[in-house]
Amino acid sequence: MSPEALNSFFSLCIGFAFAGALASGYQAFASRPAGFGLLNEGIAPRAFAAVPFLVFAAPFIIMRNTLMGVKVERRRFEFVMMATIIAGFWSLMSGTFFLMTLRAAGVLA
């Protein structure tokens, strides 16, 4: 495995782990699961604060909603595969950003 592929895989894993940690922390704090409905709070500071949270928690929310939709609504394979690809790419990008931020802060070498 090339170093670039390993770095991308690590970014993907970090992105999903960070998304899961954020969504689980929100659920523990607010006693309800995180979702894209946080943006429907109207024009309020809460809605603006939800945007950066959802940017990083979105891969977990997408996969959670997709897997629940498979059980409840019997969604087709194509829909599940497309949602998985979108969540994976989103996780790769957020994980890359998170690792670049840690490197810039001097936490990682």
N, CA, C and O of each residue as an XYZ file, in Angstrom:
436
protein
N       0.855     -1.170      0.000
C       0.000      0.000      0.000
C       0.897      1.228      0.000
O       1.844      1.320      0.781
N       0.589      2.168     -0.884
C       1.411      3.371     -0.994
C       1.164      4.293      0.199
O       0.116      4.221      0.843
N       2.132      5.154      0.487
C       1.947      6.090      1.603
C       0.758      7.034      1.398
O       0.093      7.410      2.364
N       0.489      7.416      0.150
C      -0.646      8.299     -0.127
C      -1.972      7.604      0.163
O      -2.887      8.201      0.730
N      -2.064      6.324     -0.236
C      -3.286      5.565      0.022
C      -3.487      5.353      1.521
O      -4.609      5.437      2.022
N      -2.407      5.081      2.225
C      -2.492      4.899      3.672
C      -2.911      6.190      4.360
O      -3.699      6.168      5.306
N      -2.385      7.313      3.888
C      -2.758      8.611      4.452
C      -4.234      8.902      4.195
O      -4.929      9.408      5.077
N      -4.716      8.585      2.995
C      -6.133      8.796      2.680
C      -7.019      7.898      3.530
O      -8.061      8.336      4.019
N      -6.617      6.653      3.708
C      -7.387      5.737      4.543
C      -7.433      6.224      5.984
O      -8.475      6.154      6.635
N      -6.310      6.715      6.480
C      -6.257      7.251      7.844
C      -7.156      8.484      7.972
O      -7.845      8.643      8.980
N      -7.153      9.350      6.968
C      -8.028     10.532      6.978
C      -9.493     10.126      6.968
O     -10.311     10.726      7.666
N      -9.829      9.107      6.178
C     -11.198      8.605      6.129
C     -11.638      8.092      7.498
O     -12.729      8.411      7.971
N     -10.784      7.302      8.119
C     -11.112      6.751      9.444
C     -11.231      7.851     10.502
O     -12.145      7.828     11.326
N     -10.316      8.799     10.474
C     -10.368      9.911     11.426
C     -11.632     10.738     11.211
O     -12.258     11.177     12.176
N     -12.008     10.949      9.957
C     -13.219     11.716      9.660
C     -14.468     11.044     10.201
O     -15.317     11.702     10.801
N     -14.590      9.720      9.991
C     -15.748      9.007     10.522
C     -15.727      8.973     12.051
O     -16.769      9.121     12.690
N     -14.556      8.782     12.632
C     -14.464      8.741     14.097
C     -14.821     10.101     14.705
O     -15.525     10.168     15.712
N     -14.338     11.172     14.095
C     -14.629     12.512     14.593
C     -16.119     12.823     14.448
O     -16.723     13.414     15.343
N     -16.709     12.422     13.316
C     -18.144     12.637     13.102
C     -18.964     11.864     14.131
O     -19.926     12.395     14.686
N     -18.589     10.627     14.385
C     -19.304      9.823     15.382
C     -19.169     10.389     16.778
O     -20.127     10.387     17.552
N     -17.980     10.875     17.104
C     -17.772     11.463     18.433
C     -18.604     12.738     18.611
O     -19.192     12.956     19.671
N     -18.650     13.570     17.580
C     -19.454     14.791     17.667
C     -20.938     14.483     17.815
O     -21.619     15.055     18.666
N     -21.437     13.564     16.971
C     -22.869     13.240     17.014
C     -23.241     12.553     18.328
O     -24.310     12.814     18.880
N     -22.379     11.688     18.824
C     -22.655     11.017     20.095
C     -22.585     11.996     21.266
O     -23.383     11.916     22.200
N     -21.626     12.918     21.209
C     -21.535     13.947     22.248
C     -22.755     14.844     22.256
O     -23.257     15.213     23.318
N     -23.234     15.194     21.069
C     -24.449     16.002     20.986
C     -25.638     15.249     21.563
O     -26.442     15.818     22.301
N     -25.747     13.972     21.227
C     -26.874     13.177     21.729
C     -26.809     13.039     23.248
O     -27.845     13.076     23.913
N     -25.629     12.884     23.799
C     -25.499     12.792     25.251
C     -25.843     14.119     25.924
O     -26.433     14.142     27.004
N     -25.473     15.207     25.284
C     -25.718     16.524     25.858
C     -27.171     16.967     25.704
O     -27.761     17.491     26.649
N     -27.753     16.758     24.517
C     -29.088     17.276     24.222
C     -30.196     16.247     24.418
O     -31.372     16.596     24.317
N     -29.861     15.012     24.691
C     -30.837     13.924     24.884
C     -31.711     13.691     23.651
O     -32.855     13.252     23.773
N     -31.179     13.982     22.477
C     -31.844     13.673     21.212
C     -30.755     13.545     20.150
O     -29.703     14.174     20.259
N     -31.004     12.742     19.136
C     -29.958     12.557     18.120
C     -29.785     13.801     17.251
O     -30.738     14.537     16.995
N     -28.568     14.014     16.812
C     -28.275     15.133     15.922
C     -28.839     14.835     14.545
O     -28.880     13.683     14.114
N     -29.267     15.872     13.867
C     -29.798     15.718     12.516
C     -29.734     17.025     11.769
O     -29.397     18.067     12.333
N     -30.062     16.960     10.488
C     -30.032     18.164      9.669
C     -31.170     19.117     10.006
O     -31.192     20.244      9.511
N     -32.110     18.693     10.832
C     -33.184     19.555     11.292
C     -32.695     20.684     12.184
O     -33.451     21.612     12.471
N     -31.450     20.622     12.624
C     -30.891     21.716     13.426
C     -30.838     23.023     12.636
O     -30.799     24.108     13.217
N     -30.837     22.911     11.316
C     -30.803     24.113     10.485
C     -32.167     24.774     10.356
O     -32.261     25.905      9.879
N     -33.224     24.087     10.771
C     -34.585     24.608     10.650
C     -35.021     25.442     11.841
O     -36.219     25.611     12.066
N     -34.090     25.958     12.595
C     -34.416     26.744     13.779
C     -34.707     28.203     13.439
O     -34.880     29.019     14.344
N     -34.763     28.543     12.160
C     -34.985     29.921     11.758
C     -33.684     30.706     11.800
O     -32.600     30.132     11.905
N     -33.805     32.013     11.718
C     -32.610     32.860     11.770
C     -32.318     33.127     13.238
O     -32.880     34.033     13.853
N     -31.446     32.331     13.766
C     -31.079     32.433     15.171
C     -29.620     32.027     15.308
O     -29.079     31.342     14.440
N     -28.985     32.444     16.390
C     -27.594     32.021     16.587
C     -27.427     30.499     16.626
O     -26.376     29.975     16.256
N     -28.468     29.796     17.076
C     -28.411     28.333     17.111
C     -28.225     27.739     15.724
O     -27.433     26.815     15.538
N     -28.955     28.268     14.756
C     -28.863     27.755     13.384
C     -27.479     28.026     12.804
O     -26.930     27.181     12.097
N     -26.912     29.186     13.092
C     -25.578     29.488     12.592
C     -24.518     28.647     13.297
O     -23.521     28.274     12.678
N     -24.709     28.349     14.551
C     -23.771     27.494     15.274
C     -23.880     26.044     14.819
O     -22.928     25.277     14.965
N     -25.020     25.664     14.276
C     -25.214     24.285     13.823
C     -24.443     23.990     12.545
O     -24.123     22.832     12.275
N     -24.139     25.008     11.757
C     -23.471     24.776     10.471
C     -22.092     24.141     10.643
O     -21.846     23.099     10.036
N     -21.174     24.710     11.438
C     -19.872     24.041     11.580
C     -19.991     22.661     12.242
O     -19.233     21.749     11.914
N     -20.925     22.512     13.154
C     -21.144     21.207     13.773
C     -21.569     20.183     12.730
O     -21.040     19.071     12.692
N     -22.522     20.558     11.885
C     -23.024     19.633     10.873
C     -22.003     19.356      9.781
O     -22.031     18.285      9.175
N     -21.110     20.288      9.519
C     -20.069     20.052      8.522
C     -19.221     18.851      8.922
O     -18.854     18.040      8.072
N     -18.911     18.731     10.192
C     -18.061     17.632     10.639
C     -18.848     16.406     11.087
O     -18.310     15.299     11.046
N     -20.083     16.557     11.506
C     -20.887     15.419     11.967
C     -21.707     14.780     10.847
O     -22.311     13.727     11.054
N     -21.736     15.394      9.676
C     -22.596     14.928      8.584
C     -22.337     13.489      8.142
O     -23.313     12.778      7.902
N     -21.097     13.000      8.015
C     -20.938     11.607      7.573
C     -21.647     10.608      8.489
O     -22.253      9.648      8.013
N     -21.571     10.832      9.782
C     -22.249      9.936     10.721
C     -23.760     10.039     10.573
O     -24.453      9.022     10.587
N     -24.276     11.252     10.433
C     -25.720     11.451     10.314
C     -26.240     10.834      9.015
O     -27.297     10.203      9.005
N     -25.498     11.017      7.923
C     -25.902     10.436      6.643
C     -25.960      8.917      6.739
O     -26.934      8.307      6.298
N     -24.938      8.305      7.306
C     -24.914      6.841      7.392
C     -25.975      6.324      8.362
O     -26.598      5.295      8.101
N     -26.185      7.020      9.471
C     -27.223      6.600     10.409
C     -28.600      6.643      9.756
O     -29.381      5.699      9.875
N     -28.891      7.741      9.069
C     -30.183      7.865      8.404
C     -30.336      6.847      7.278
O     -31.426      6.315      7.069
N     -29.266      6.573      6.558
C     -29.314      5.601      5.466
C     -29.564      4.201      5.987
O     -30.402      3.480      5.447
N     -28.854      3.809      7.021
C     -29.028      2.454      7.557
C     -30.390      2.277      8.222
O     -30.967      1.191      8.170
N     -30.903      3.327      8.839
C     -32.258      3.237      9.394
C     -33.286      3.181      8.274
O     -34.306      2.504      8.402
N     -33.027      3.889      7.172
C     -33.930      3.849      6.032
C     -33.960      2.493      5.356
O     -34.986      2.094      4.805
N     -32.837      1.776      5.394
C     -32.804      0.431      4.822
C     -33.715     -0.497      5.619
O     -34.440     -1.306      5.040
N     -33.678     -0.384      6.926
C     -34.501     -1.249      7.775
C     -35.980     -0.882      7.695
O     -36.835     -1.760      7.578
N     -36.279      0.410      7.758
C     -37.665      0.868      7.860
C     -38.335      0.968      6.490
O     -39.438      0.457      6.299
N     -37.670      1.623      5.539
C     -38.300      1.918      4.258
C     -37.922      0.949      3.146
O     -38.438      1.058      2.033
N     -37.034      0.007      3.425
C     -36.554     -0.936      2.410
C     -35.989     -0.201      1.197
O     -36.404     -0.442      0.063
N     -35.042      0.695      1.449
C     -34.437      1.470      0.369
C     -33.627      0.561     -0.554
O     -33.119     -0.481     -0.138
N     -33.521      0.974     -1.796
C     -32.822      0.192     -2.799
C     -31.319      0.264     -2.592
O     -30.805      1.193     -1.969
N     -30.625     -0.735     -3.127
C     -29.179     -0.844     -3.000
C     -28.477      0.368     -3.602
O     -27.495      0.851     -3.039
N     -28.960      0.863     -4.731
C     -28.315      1.990     -5.399
C     -28.311      3.237     -4.524
O     -27.324      3.971     -4.480
N     -29.419      3.471     -3.828
C     -29.509      4.628     -2.941
C     -28.525      4.493     -1.776
O     -27.848      5.451     -1.404
N     -28.462      3.302     -1.218
C     -27.556      3.066     -0.084
C     -26.104      3.219     -0.523
O     -25.292      3.789      0.207
N     -25.774      2.717     -1.701
C     -24.406      2.824     -2.196
C     -24.030      4.276     -2.453
O     -22.922      4.693     -2.117
N     -24.927      5.045     -3.038
C     -24.644      6.458     -3.299
C     -24.479      7.236     -1.993
O     -23.584      8.074     -1.886
N     -25.319      6.973     -1.013
C     -25.195      7.648      0.289
C     -23.887      7.267      0.972
O     -23.266      8.103      1.629
N     -23.466      6.018      0.823
C     -22.204      5.575      1.413
C     -21.022      6.269      0.755
O     -20.076      6.666      1.436
N     -21.066      6.416     -0.554
C     -19.987      7.106     -1.268
C     -19.931      8.573     -0.863
O     -18.848      9.111     -0.635
N     -21.082      9.222     -0.771
C     -21.121     10.631     -0.365
C     -20.589     10.800      1.055
O     -19.778     11.689      1.317
N     -21.046      9.946      1.972
C     -20.576     10.030      3.362
C     -19.083      9.731      3.453
O     -18.368     10.360      4.233
N     -18.615      8.780      2.664
C     -17.183      8.451      2.679
C     -16.334      9.596      2.163
O     -15.309      9.928      2.759
N     -16.750     10.206      1.058
C     -15.994     11.339      0.524
C     -16.020     12.513      1.494
O     -15.004     13.177      1.700
N     -17.184     12.767      2.088
C     -17.309     13.854      3.060
C     -16.405     13.588      4.266
O     -15.754     14.495      4.784
N     -16.379     12.344      4.694
C     -15.535     11.971      5.820
C     -14.059     12.119      5.469
O     -13.262     12.564      6.295
N     -13.699     11.749      4.253
C     -12.313     11.906      3.805
C     -11.894     13.364      3.838
O     -10.794     13.686      4.287
N     -12.764     14.248      3.365
C     -12.427     15.671      3.337
C     -12.374     16.272      4.747
O     -11.469     17.047      5.055
N     -13.328     15.922      5.593
C     -13.305     16.480      6.953
C     -12.149     15.894      7.753
O     -11.551     16.596      8.570
N     -11.823     14.627      7.536
C     -10.673     14.027      8.209
C      -9.368     14.658      7.760
O      -8.469     14.876      8.571
N      -9.259     14.954      6.464
C      -8.065     15.628      5.944
C      -7.923     17.013      6.557
O      -6.828     17.413      6.952
N      -9.024     17.743      6.637
C      -8.991     19.072      7.254
C      -8.586     18.985      8.722
O      -7.781     19.784      9.201
N      -9.149     18.010      9.432
C      -8.843     17.839     10.853
C      -7.362     17.511     11.054
O      -6.720     18.068     11.944
N      -6.816     16.610     10.233
C      -5.399     16.262     10.357
C      -4.501     17.433      9.973
O      -3.463     17.648     10.600
N      -4.890     18.191      8.950
C      -4.091     19.366      8.577
C      -4.091     20.407      9.693
O      -3.081     21.069      9.931
N      -5.224     20.550     10.374
C      -5.297     21.477     11.501
C      -4.399     21.012     12.645
O      -3.725     21.830     13.271
N      -4.383     19.726     12.921
C      -3.514     19.198     13.978
C      -2.038     19.371     13.616
O      -1.218     19.686     14.478
N      -1.705     19.167     12.348
C      -0.317     19.362     11.908
C       0.086     20.834     12.000
O       1.203     21.147     12.412
N      -0.818     21.735     11.618
C      -0.513     23.168     11.683
C      -0.340     23.635     13.121
O       0.447     24.539     13.399
N      -1.095     23.000     14.047
C      -0.982     23.367     15.462
C       0.248     22.745     16.119
O       0.580     23.078     17.257
N       0.926     21.841     15.405
C       2.135     21.223     15.948
C       1.857     19.994     16.800
O       2.762     19.486     17.462
N       0.619     19.510     16.794
C       0.273     18.320     17.581
C       0.821     17.065     16.893
O       1.326     16.155     17.551
N       0.713     17.028     15.558
C       1.239     15.907     14.778
C       2.478     16.353     14.028
O       2.625     17.522     13.671
N       3.360     15.403     13.799
C       4.592     15.728     13.047
C       4.370     15.612     11.568
O       5.291     15.847     10.785
